[in-house]
Each structure stands twice: as C-alpha cells, then as structure tokens.
Amino acid sequence: MPSTTVDSHTPMPAHQAPRGLWACVRDGGRPLGAFLILALGIKLLIIMAALGDDPLARHPTSDALYYLERAAGIAGLIDDPLVHEPFHLPPLYPQILARVPGALQGNFAGVYVIQALFGTAALLGVFLLARRRASRKLALGATGLTLLYGPLTFFELKLLGDSLACSLLVFALVVTDQLADHFNPQRASSRSPRPNGSSSSTAEVLWGFLLGLLLGLTSLLRPQILLFSAALVLWLLIRRARTAALCSALALSLTLLPSLLHNASTGAQFTPVSDNGGVNLWLANTGPPSGTFLTYEESFGDIAQQARSARSVAEGMAGRELSPGDVSTTLSRAAWDAMIADPVQFLARLRLRAQASLESFETGIVAVPEVEAQLIGPLRILAVPFGILIAFGGAALVILSRRSGARSRSPEENAAATPVFPMLALAGLVILTALIFFHYSRFRLPLIPLLAISIAWAFSSIQAHRPTALRAGLALLTAACLAWIAWLPGEHHARTRTIGWTSLAEARLALAPPARRQSALKAADEDMTRALEHEPTLIRARLQAHHIALGLGRFDDALNHLDVVSEVLPDHPKVLMNRAWLHAWQSPNNRHYDLEAARTLVERLRMESILDSDLAPHVYRLDATVTALEQQESSGR
C-alpha cells in the first residue's frame, strides 16, 4: 500500500496546512524567501531616504527624546534626574537604545535597521499564521497586504517601542498556534510518535516559557498588553494546558520583576511597568473632547514634565502630598467619576475615538505619516490605506462568523482547527484601549496583521463553502459602511496636521548648521504656512511662526502671531518673554523696538521666576540682553 506521508519536496495541497513551523516555512518556498528579501530591501531603502530627506527621522521629540534621555542615563553619559523615580513610560525601549551603537550620539540608523529586521521577521510570522488558516497563495497575499500598509514601516523610523511591540505580538500569536497543537488531540495524534513520551511535555514547557517571555517583553514596551497576557494565560488554563499556562505566567512574572521592584522601591507600590496609565485615562476623559491626544495644558504635552504636572494636579485634588502610586490612583478615580457624572459627554468622547480608530487618516502627536510621507519617496510604494483593510476585514469577520455557528465538525476539521481566541483577544484589547484612552494610529498597528490574516482566512472559507446570499450581502454592506466611515473627516484632523508641519519646522531649525540657517528658516516658514492653513489658532504653531518671522526680519508678522496667542493666553510667561524679545530686537526694520517696554516685561517675568525655577535661566538671559542694550544707548547719548 503506498505511503500517505507527504514528501518534504512535494507541495502541500492548497487546503491543507503543514504541521510545524519549519514545515510552514518550507511550504512558503522560494516565493516566500523572495518576498521577505524584497520587503527588507524596501524597508532599508526607506530608511536611507528618511535619514537623507526627513528631518524628523534625525531629530527626536516628545516621547522619543524622553527615551533617549533615559538611555543616556543608563549608559552613564548623564546624571538622570528621574533615575530615583518610578518609570513614567515603559522602561524597555531606553534599555535597547542604550545598547545600540551610535544611538546616543545621534546616529539612529542602527535602531531603524533593527526595527526593520524585526518588522521583516513579523511578516514571516504573518505568513505562518495565515498559512495555518488558508492556502499558500492566500497566506502570501496576507503577508503582502501587511507590508503594503505603510505606517507599519513608517513607525520603524521612530524612536518608539510600538513597531517592536507589534512584531513581538505577531511572534506571540505564532507561539499560541504551536501550543494549540499540543492540547488539540486530533492534531497531536497526527504527529509522528516519539520514543520518549516526555517530548511533548518538554515542548509544551519550552513554548510556554517562550510565550511568557514574549508577552513580558511586549508589556515592557506597551503596558496594556498585560491585559492580553492575563487573557491568554486564562485561555490556556481553560483549554487544560496547565503546564503551558504555568510556564507562561512564570516567564512573564520574571520578565516584569526588575521593573516591578524598581517602581516599588521608588514609591509606586504595585506598578509592574509604568505609572502613566492613570494620567492618560484622566487626560482622555476630562480634557477637550477629541479622537486623539490634545491638551491645552502645555506641561502635560511635554512628556518630561508630565509626571511632575500630574502629581501637582492630583495633590490639588487630594489636598495632601501623594506617593507616585497614589497619583495614578487619584487621577484614575477622577476620570471614572467624570465618566459617571456626565455620561452624555463620555459617549461623545467614545464616538470621536471610535471614529479616529476607524479613519484612514493617521493620527499622531508628533509623528504624522501624512506629513512626513511627502518627504520619503519610497514610502509611497506602501500605499494601502487603513480604510481598505478595515472594510475588507469587517466583511471577512461576517464571512467567518459562520464557523462559530457550526454545531459539529468532522475529525478532519477538528484536526485542522486553529485558535481564534488569541486573535480576538488582541483585537479586543486594541479597540478597548483606543475607546477608553485617547487614540494614536500607532496604537492600532497590531490590528493590521490580524485584518490581513482574517481576509485571507475568509477567502479560504469562501472557496470551501460558498456563503449564502444573505451573508454575502451583509458582508458587502459591512465593508461599504466601514469604508465610508474610514474616509469621514474627523474633527481632530486639522490640529494633527498642524502639529505635524510644526514639528517638521522645529526639526529643520534644530538640525540646521549656522551657514544654512537662513535657508532652513525659509523652508520652515513654508512648513508653518501649511500648518496655519489647517489650524490657525494652535498656540504651539503660532509661537513657532513668531520665532521664524523674527529670524527672517518680518517683525510685523512676528507681532501678529503673538497677538493671536495673547487672545488665548494674555499673561503666559512664553507670550510675555517673546514680546520682550521683540521689543529688544535691534534692527532698522523693527518698528516695535522699545527698550522701556522690554524692561517692564523683564521685571514682570523676574517676579514670576521666583515661583517658577525653570523660568529663571531664560529671564536671566533676557535681562542681560536688555541691560546691555540700555548701557549701549546710555553711552551713545
């Protein structure tokens, strides 16, 4: 009787998933290898283009700057003032930056290459996941669809942990597929028997530890993944994979232990990763209604000052001094109280965040792909918008929902069954956190592989079982509705674009050598013209436009920008200081040169600097300049 064993060189039937990781990789063959090489080549080309043409790829701001400063402290290059405080942002990424050659000297190419390599490996993970659920062609299609979503590659060009976290989550899902083999009797029986009966248990232990390690590392990049980790461990217990569950929980705990001990020793009580969750929850549910992070409190927008500002606000609420752990608890309680006290407002916030989560527009605070993509030519190759993915992904879920309605399966179907819960749990976590907290498009990156895999899975299901006309119609309607929502103009778009162009102008000026200062000012002026077209009242943009106008000698424009800001913040120290500099700017074209007015503002700022130590150095410099000009005028009389 001829053997039924599939030879390793024989292509697998389209409907049959190969057993094991290596078998799936072999099944991908040359097409998969060529695709991964092409993907890595595109990513490296984009890195070279970004480092050459995008100032924001060479000028870190906000969270990225915070991570670099913590990394410099870890490397011993500076005395980190936050070393004896709880982690405000997740601690793993600074540890990575501190160990990448050149990163702390301003050469970020190594970091970007590492993230590109992880991104390419994640594409392999997408193929492995899709191949378990669909044919090789469809699995390759899902992998290609994932690559063509440009922001996945774009965020590999940022000093943020999100792209690495997304890659690690894909790896974790691959491991859950492997563990599913060990507690699925039909699949387990299809494997060749081993002489030692403990081989399966050993494999389960190893896969369990690997899953826990991956979840722990991801949590140290994105703390919300702790909820996903708990769900996976519970799922393993329910599936009676107790050994895997125990090993996963143990590896996860050991991975988080150093962070937990550091936070406990610095007053944060039980904080496994970082303490900014309460701050974000409070900002998202008490500040201006928006789909993305927008705050009129400048100190909360500066991540380096956010922990201090949050403590001041929380202690004002409590009427007493608070520990770092109590700060997060107090702000979280205030956020939940606000939700309960005004449910209509809370529902309005949910609507805005739900819309932002579905939109094709890429939402960010400093990293805005729609702005920077114009500077990175090769990035335009990866042009599939989120609206296409969410539309087809929604239709795929409608098609796949018939699987859960099946009352019985054949042994062959049971043997081929693949775990659904881990993917649903991860998608649910991403959606839940986007609705409760504010939304950045980089937070939805883990959804992209899930959507691509679901689309491939749905096509495979259609090939096997043609859907009814009702289900097909419902799938088309779902796709149409999601596509329509994805291209609706959100209320936060204008401000986000303005922030993007303003950040670009700031980066140009920060990187410009003295010999090219004027050309950088002119380019930054063009950026600010675009910025103010979108949101003419944004304070940060107006102040930046004021500085650029001063540098270009357009003093009337500089005053106009300040007047716009003064309507909102008439007594803000930044406004007063910039107005004083305008009055003290000695130039034949400056009709607003007035040392007496400048001196009046200096004295006012000097009084304010008594209460604000951060203001004092700036006032000292301004005072010295005004004094020198006064002496110059006095000696000239």
Summary of the structure (lengths in Angstrom):
residues: 637
radius of gyration: 27.8
end to end distance: 115.0
largest distance: 115.0
contacts: 2117
relative contact order: 0.09
helix: 72%
strand: 0%
